[in-house]
């Protein structure tokens, strides 16, 4: 019996060491704040205090030009707009920022997330920057934040550009339902590999081969910014869709809907028609072969229609 006990103990120790080694191998710590800022910030001027947060903000273009504010989607970061910002900043004052729980802005200290709260953050940020009126460009969650802001602050919105905006049911998520997070996703704050990021983001492109290694690295490093992975889970678990129809009907700002025709997350086959039925002053442009984030996948083609709309 003593021999059996020693053998059992040895086996348990071996299992413990093996499991511990596997956990150590998979462990992916956050970047330090200094490392993240070196990777993504241009300097202290990139940070603006508002709503109790230190927003990572990038401002480009002539200061006296018409203002365009770009709001990225869930899991993305302000670099999602690089292509469009490079074009529009020639003759617009372009402002883009990391949402709370994303990039260098980092977690909301209250632990509270949602599009309505994000719209309040946006108002405080614009007040701090002394911007009275702007055109809002939002992608996915960012589009949902933009139309929430427009409904609450109609006098502060010149135009809206909504890229595959959120607000109506998504695959597997109906009105009044919360997201059920897969068990594997809950491990993301502790372990994250580049291939996992590619597997999550690549399929959102109409052609996943367009998700470049450079963009993959930007997403990966952004997700490793301090506290971002835990914040992402809090935001996802809090997300709930309520019927937006009555709110959308109040928005009078001229609105351009931009969609990739291969978008399955916010389905092109059904969702644009719902926005057009609810919003009184909208038109739609769509792009064959592109997916959920056309501004990333093909910025050169898609910005042409956006620019035409802004110049009208």
LODOGU-395424 format. One record per residue (C-alpha): residue number from 1; chain; x, y, z. Coordinates in Angstrom, 3 decimals, m for minus. Example, Ala and Ser with C-alpha at 12.3 -4.5 7.8 and 13.67 -1.06 7.14 Angstrom:
2
SITE padren tinu       c1       c2       c3
SITE      1    A   12.300   m4.500    7.800
SITE      2    A   13.670   m1.060    7.140
end
This chain:
312
SITE padren tinu       c1       c2       c3
SITE      1    A    0.000    0.000    0.000
SITE      2    A    2.875    2.355    0.766
SITE      3    A    4.309    1.680   m2.693
SITE      4    A    0.925    2.352   m4.285
SITE      5    A    0.637    5.577   m2.332
SITE      6    A    4.071    6.707   m3.511
SITE      7    A    3.197    5.884   m7.116
SITE      8    A   m0.093    7.810   m6.845
SITE      9    A    1.696   10.799   m5.323
SITE     10    A    4.280   10.727   m8.093
SITE     11    A    1.534   10.661  m10.751
SITE     12    A   m0.279   13.587   m9.124
SITE     13    A    2.950   15.581   m8.972
SITE     14    A    3.640   14.825  m12.626
SITE     15    A    0.126   15.964  m13.605
SITE     16    A    0.483   19.123  m11.522
SITE     17    A    3.810   19.985  m13.123
SITE     18    A    2.441   19.270  m16.611
SITE     19    A   m0.668   21.383  m16.083
SITE     20    A    1.366   24.151  m14.498
SITE     21    A    3.747   24.089  m17.446
SITE     22    A    0.869   24.283  m19.911
SITE     23    A   m0.655   27.236  m18.050
SITE     24    A    2.724   28.972  m17.943
SITE     25    A    3.170   28.428  m21.680
SITE     26    A   m0.304   29.800  m22.461
SITE     27    A   m0.127   32.748  m20.055
SITE     28    A   m0.175   36.074  m21.905
SITE     29    A    0.354   39.086  m19.636
SITE     30    A   m0.785   42.586  m20.484
SITE     31    A    1.716   45.025  m21.870
SITE     32    A    2.877   47.614  m19.376
SITE     33    A    1.337   51.061  m19.769
SITE     34    A    4.699   52.372  m20.984
SITE     35    A    4.994   49.604  m23.601
SITE     36    A    1.457   50.184  m24.879
SITE     37    A    1.958   53.935  m25.118
SITE     38    A    5.255   53.501  m26.947
SITE     39    A    3.435   51.266  m29.441
SITE     40    A    0.374   53.429  m30.072
SITE     41    A    0.668   56.997  m28.733
SITE     42    A    2.449   59.880  m30.418
SITE     43    A    2.960   61.800  m27.162
SITE     44    A    1.213   63.318  m24.099
SITE     45    A   m0.978   65.437  m26.390
SITE     46    A   m2.794   62.265  m27.482
SITE     47    A   m4.625   62.031  m24.141
SITE     48    A   m7.706   63.973  m23.058
SITE     49    A   m9.352   63.803  m19.626
SITE     50    A  m13.158   63.540  m19.796
SITE     51    A  m15.908   61.616  m17.963
SITE     52    A  m13.382   60.400  m15.421
SITE     53    A  m11.391   58.675  m18.172
SITE     54    A   m8.127   59.420  m19.916
SITE     55    A   m9.138   59.075  m23.559
SITE     56    A   m6.597   58.211  m26.209
SITE     57    A   m7.432   60.735  m28.940
SITE     58    A   m5.872   61.378  m32.317
SITE     59    A   m6.532   64.715  m34.052
SITE     60    A   m5.507   65.399  m37.644
SITE     61    A   m6.208   67.956  m40.357
SITE     62    A   m6.794   71.723  m40.372
SITE     63    A   m8.118   72.932  m37.026
SITE     64    A  m10.566   75.373  m38.647
SITE     65    A  m12.002   72.780  m41.074
SITE     66    A  m15.342   70.960  m40.628
SITE     67    A  m15.103   68.414  m37.816
SITE     68    A  m15.464   64.671  m38.369
SITE     69    A  m15.475   62.333  m35.356
SITE     70    A  m14.751   58.638  m35.982
SITE     71    A  m16.001   55.990  m33.533
SITE     72    A  m14.661   52.465  m33.915
SITE     73    A  m16.472   49.188  m33.294
SITE     74    A  m16.304   46.652  m30.487
SITE     75    A  m12.879   44.982  m30.143
SITE     76    A  m11.327   47.524  m32.534
SITE     77    A   m9.338   50.705  m31.878
SITE     78    A   m8.853   54.115  m33.465
SITE     79    A   m6.410   52.629  m36.013
SITE     80    A   m9.410   50.950  m37.649
SITE     81    A   m9.927   54.322  m39.390
SITE     82    A   m6.367   54.831  m40.674
SITE     83    A   m7.335   54.704  m44.357
SITE     84    A  m10.357   56.996  m44.150
SITE     85    A   m8.620   59.415  m41.777
SITE     86    A   m5.665   59.824  m44.132
SITE     87    A   m8.050   60.921  m46.897
SITE     88    A  m10.511   63.064  m44.920
SITE     89    A   m7.854   64.887  m42.896
SITE     90    A   m6.785   66.699  m46.080
SITE     91    A   m9.769   69.016  m45.705
SITE     92    A  m11.471   68.053  m42.422
SITE     93    A  m10.510   68.180  m38.782
SITE     94    A  m10.579   64.441  m38.037
SITE     95    A  m10.908   63.262  m34.443
SITE     96    A  m10.806   59.587  m33.540
SITE     97    A  m10.437   57.958  m30.151
SITE     98    A  m10.304   54.640  m28.327
SITE     99    A  m13.603   53.832  m26.617
SITE    100    A  m13.594   52.980  m22.921
SITE    101    A  m12.295   49.460  m22.430
SITE    102    A  m10.318   49.664  m25.673
SITE    103    A   m6.764   50.529  m26.646
SITE    104    A   m4.949   53.152  m24.607
SITE    105    A   m8.135   54.595  m23.108
SITE    106    A   m8.361   51.454  m21.031
SITE    107    A  m11.103   50.289  m18.676
SITE    108    A  m13.893   52.444  m17.291
SITE    109    A  m13.145   52.608  m13.539
SITE    110    A  m16.853   52.123  m12.811
SITE    111    A  m16.843   48.800  m14.680
SITE    112    A  m19.960   49.964  m16.547
SITE    113    A  m20.295   49.730  m20.341
SITE    114    A  m22.934   50.247  m22.998
SITE    115    A  m23.733   52.414  m26.055
SITE    116    A  m25.786   54.880  m24.041
SITE    117    A  m22.913   55.406  m21.613
SITE    118    A  m20.500   55.707  m24.538
SITE    119    A  m22.698   58.450  m26.007
SITE    120    A  m22.424   60.376  m22.725
SITE    121    A  m18.650   59.921  m22.835
SITE    122    A  m18.645   61.315  m26.375
SITE    123    A  m20.582   64.396  m25.286
SITE    124    A  m18.125   65.085  m22.449
SITE    125    A  m15.176   64.515  m24.785
SITE    126    A  m16.544   66.981  m27.373
SITE    127    A  m17.255   69.505  m24.609
SITE    128    A  m13.677   69.184  m23.379
SITE    129    A  m12.363   69.678  m26.917
SITE    130    A  m14.738   72.672  m27.314
SITE    131    A  m16.441   71.172  m30.370
SITE    132    A  m20.018   72.314  m30.802
SITE    133    A  m21.120   70.465  m33.937
SITE    134    A  m19.603   67.599  m35.927
SITE    135    A  m20.266   64.858  m38.417
SITE    136    A  m20.122   61.455  m36.716
SITE    137    A  m18.768   58.365  m38.473
SITE    138    A  m19.305   55.139  m36.565
SITE    139    A  m18.665   51.484  m37.319
SITE    140    A  m20.736   48.653  m35.781
SITE    141    A  m20.908   49.490  m32.046
SITE    142    A  m19.502   52.896  m32.963
SITE    143    A  m22.445   53.413  m35.310
SITE    144    A  m24.817   52.553  m32.485
SITE    145    A  m23.074   55.091  m30.243
SITE    146    A  m23.309   57.690  m33.024
SITE    147    A  m27.056   57.357  m33.509
SITE    148    A  m27.642   57.340  m29.739
SITE    149    A  m25.702   60.603  m29.537
SITE    150    A  m27.589   62.096  m32.497
SITE    151    A  m30.949   61.272  m30.928
SITE    152    A  m29.960   62.853  m27.603
SITE    153    A  m28.084   65.845  m29.068
SITE    154    A  m29.669   66.725  m32.438
SITE    155    A  m28.227   70.252  m32.455
SITE    156    A  m24.675   68.899  m32.296
SITE    157    A  m24.732   66.553  m35.302
SITE    158    A  m24.161   67.791  m38.848
SITE    159    A  m24.383   64.401  m40.597
SITE    160    A  m24.109   60.704  m39.761
SITE    161    A  m22.146   57.987  m41.546
SITE    162    A  m23.115   54.616  m40.071
SITE    163    A  m20.997   51.641  m41.136
SITE    164    A  m22.853   48.373  m40.423
SITE    165    A  m24.276   49.974  m37.267
SITE    166    A  m25.541   48.039  m34.277
SITE    167    A  m29.025   48.350  m32.850
SITE    168    A  m31.097   45.561  m34.370
SITE    169    A  m30.849   41.825  m33.576
SITE    170    A  m27.630   40.027  m34.426
SITE    171    A  m27.206   36.324  m35.180
SITE    172    A  m28.155   34.580  m31.942
SITE    173    A  m28.969   37.817  m30.062
SITE    174    A  m32.532   39.117  m30.097
SITE    175    A  m34.146   42.075  m28.351
SITE    176    A  m33.786   41.891  m24.575
SITE    177    A  m31.234   39.087  m24.660
SITE    178    A  m27.740   39.170  m23.203
SITE    179    A  m24.727   37.540  m24.791
SITE    180    A  m23.776   34.116  m23.466
SITE    181    A  m19.989   34.109  m23.493
SITE    182    A  m18.327   30.801  m24.454
SITE    183    A  m16.204   29.313  m21.693
SITE    184    A  m13.081   29.520  m23.869
SITE    185    A  m13.588   33.261  m24.377
SITE    186    A  m13.590   33.802  m20.605
SITE    187    A   m9.957   32.655  m20.576
SITE    188    A   m8.924   35.505  m22.888
SITE    189    A   m7.684   37.772  m20.050
SITE    190    A   m5.159   35.088  m19.159
SITE    191    A   m4.146   33.680  m22.523
SITE    192    A   m4.208   35.220  m25.987
SITE    193    A   m2.321   34.131  m29.093
SITE    194    A   m2.051   35.933  m32.411
SITE    195    A   m3.728   33.055  m34.239
SITE    196    A   m6.770   33.428  m31.970
SITE    197    A   m7.078   37.086  m32.938
SITE    198    A   m6.828   36.165  m36.611
SITE    199    A   m9.543   33.532  m36.126
SITE    200    A  m11.881   36.096  m34.517
SITE    201    A  m11.334   39.098  m36.793
SITE    202    A  m10.403   37.575  m40.172
SITE    203    A  m13.872   36.074  m40.863
SITE    204    A  m15.426   39.528  m40.453
SITE    205    A  m13.720   40.555  m43.701
SITE    206    A  m15.426   39.628  m46.957
SITE    207    A  m12.044   38.284  m48.025
SITE    208    A  m10.074   37.181  m44.926
SITE    209    A   m6.796   37.353  m46.867
SITE    210    A   m7.175   41.141  m46.761
SITE    211    A   m6.718   41.020  m42.985
SITE    212    A   m3.031   41.846  m43.183
SITE    213    A   m0.284   40.805  m40.794
SITE    214    A    0.190   44.477  m39.951
SITE    215    A   m3.476   44.907  m38.994
SITE    216    A   m3.391   41.622  m37.078
SITE    217    A   m0.451   42.926  m35.063
SITE    218    A   m2.312   46.180  m34.352
SITE    219    A   m5.346   44.298  m33.033
SITE    220    A   m3.216   41.881  m31.023
SITE    221    A   m1.087   44.553  m29.344
SITE    222    A   m4.167   46.707  m28.709
SITE    223    A   m5.926   43.831  m26.961
SITE    224    A   m2.838   43.424  m24.761
SITE    225    A   m3.078   47.021  m23.541
SITE    226    A   m3.569   47.150  m19.747
SITE    227    A   m6.987   45.894  m18.627
SITE    228    A   m8.493   45.747  m22.111
SITE    229    A   m9.218   42.013  m22.231
SITE    230    A  m11.125   42.001  m18.941
SITE    231    A  m12.989   45.144  m19.992
SITE    232    A  m13.990   43.480  m23.251
SITE    233    A  m15.637   40.635  m21.364
SITE    234    A  m17.497   43.071  m19.093
SITE    235    A  m18.735   45.014  m22.114
SITE    236    A  m19.810   41.865  m23.966
SITE    237    A  m21.657   40.424  m20.970
SITE    238    A  m23.509   43.728  m20.406
SITE    239    A  m24.577   44.212  m24.038
SITE    240    A  m28.330   44.051  m24.620
SITE    241    A  m30.333   45.219  m27.634
SITE    242    A  m33.644   47.018  m27.227
SITE    243    A  m35.863   47.899  m30.176
SITE    244    A  m34.371   51.189  m31.471
SITE    245    A  m37.149   52.087  m33.925
SITE    246    A  m38.757   54.927  m31.956
SITE    247    A  m35.380   56.470  m31.130
SITE    248    A  m34.195   56.264  m34.737
SITE    249    A  m37.364   57.999  m35.958
SITE    250    A  m36.376   61.136  m34.036
SITE    251    A  m33.068   61.565  m35.905
SITE    252    A  m33.246   64.201  m38.637
SITE    253    A  m29.550   64.452  m39.534
SITE    254    A  m28.731   63.363  m43.113
SITE    255    A  m27.438   59.806  m42.802
SITE    256    A  m25.371   57.583  m45.051
SITE    257    A  m25.526   53.846  m44.379
SITE    258    A  m22.405   51.994  m45.525
SITE    259    A  m22.448   48.198  m45.794
SITE    260    A  m20.315   45.384  m47.085
SITE    261    A  m22.588   42.953  m48.900
SITE    262    A  m20.791   39.975  m47.340
SITE    263    A  m21.422   41.225  m43.800
SITE    264    A  m22.969   38.338  m41.844
SITE    265    A  m22.527   39.808  m38.338
SITE    266    A  m24.872   42.745  m38.935
SITE    267    A  m26.519   41.065  m41.909
SITE    268    A  m26.643   43.065  m45.109
SITE    269    A  m29.563   40.928  m46.266
SITE    270    A  m31.903   42.267  m43.571
SITE    271    A  m30.536   45.087  m41.415
SITE    272    A  m30.102   48.085  m43.784
SITE    273    A  m33.798   47.951  m44.673
SITE    274    A  m34.703   48.210  m40.972
SITE    275    A  m32.619   51.351  m40.544
SITE    276    A  m34.019   52.905  m43.702
SITE    277    A  m37.592   52.166  m42.609
SITE    278    A  m36.984   53.790  m39.217
SITE    279    A  m34.806   56.775  m40.129
SITE    280    A  m36.403   59.547  m42.185
SITE    281    A  m33.333   60.914  m43.959
SITE    282    A  m31.072   58.039  m45.013
SITE    283    A  m29.526   56.516  m48.082
SITE    284    A  m27.541   53.312  m48.498
SITE    285    A  m24.336   52.491  m50.330
SITE    286    A  m23.096   48.899  m50.389
SITE    287    A  m19.965   47.169  m51.622
SITE    288    A  m19.928   43.669  m53.157
SITE    289    A  m17.266   41.376  m51.754
SITE    290    A  m16.651   43.376  m48.560
SITE    291    A  m17.577   42.337  m45.052
SITE    292    A  m18.334   43.930  m41.694
SITE    293    A  m15.506   46.490  m41.692
SITE    294    A  m15.272   47.946  m45.216
SITE    295    A  m13.271   50.933  m43.956
SITE    296    A  m10.474   48.504  m43.021
SITE    297    A  m10.847   46.006  m45.828
SITE    298    A  m10.857   48.470  m48.744
SITE    299    A  m10.488   52.063  m47.542
SITE    300    A   m9.562   53.475  m50.959
SITE    301    A  m12.783   52.313  m52.628
SITE    302    A  m15.196   52.940  m49.783
SITE    303    A  m14.036   56.451  m48.857
SITE    304    A  m15.078   57.756  m52.288
SITE    305    A  m18.801   57.423  m51.509
SITE    306    A  m18.330   58.800  m48.005
SITE    307    A  m16.499   61.849  m49.325
SITE    308    A  m19.247   62.458  m51.907
SITE    309    A  m21.834   62.396  m49.127
SITE    310    A  m19.860   64.765  m46.895
SITE    311    A  m19.379   67.262  m49.733
SITE    312    A  m23.070   67.433  m50.622
end
